[in-house]
Amino acid sequence: MKKSLGRSIWAVVAGVLFIIVITTLVDLLLHIVHVYPPMDQPLTDRLAVLASSYRLVISIAGAYLTSRLAPDRPMRHALILGYVGVVLGLIGALATWNLGLGPHWYPVSLVVVAVPQCWLGGWLFARRTGAASRA
């Protein structure tokens, strides 16, 4: 039981770390190649759509990873990752709301899609591996 709990926690933490590290690296790269403006300037709606697009793909991959690492019930682990994403997204939205970093719809969208995108990552894992019966 204790070993399984540790593996469950690790699966979710690994998904969170994967998503944070990869999105941060892509963000930095886009700043370096001047797709994004300097860090002290806000993103436009168009650039926020770009950020949303790759965050969606990266988060689905993070949920897939979480499902793969889960000791059992991979879909449950993917959804837990989604709920963690909701909490982290709310914290981020509240912390940055009045800082003028970009359109207000952007942090709201990150919160709204957190669970569905993680569900999709879990579903893709289950579909690929036949783990639907263990979800």
C-alpha positions, 0 to 999 in steps of 0.5 A: 500500500505504501509503495503504491501510494508513493508511486501514485504521488510520483506519477502525478508529480512527474506529470506536473514537472514535465508540463512545467519544465517543457512549457517553460523551455518553449516559452523561453525559446520563443522569447529568445527567437523574438516570437514573444516580446521581451519579458516585461511586455504583455502577450497579444491575443494572437500570442496567447492563442499560440501559448495555449496551443502548445500548452494543450499538447504538452499537458496532454503529453504530461497526463499520458506520462502520469497515466503511464507511471501510475501503479493502477487506475491510470485515468484516475491519476490523469484526472488528479493531475488535471485537478492539480492543474486547476489549483495551480492555474487558479493560483497563477491567475490570481497572482498575475491578474492585474500585472498586465502580462496579457489578455485576461482570458488566457489564465482563465482558459488554462484553468478551464481546460486543465481537467479535459486535457488531462482526461484526454491524455489519460484516455489516449494512454488507455486506448493505446495500451488497452488500460481502459479496463484498469481506468 
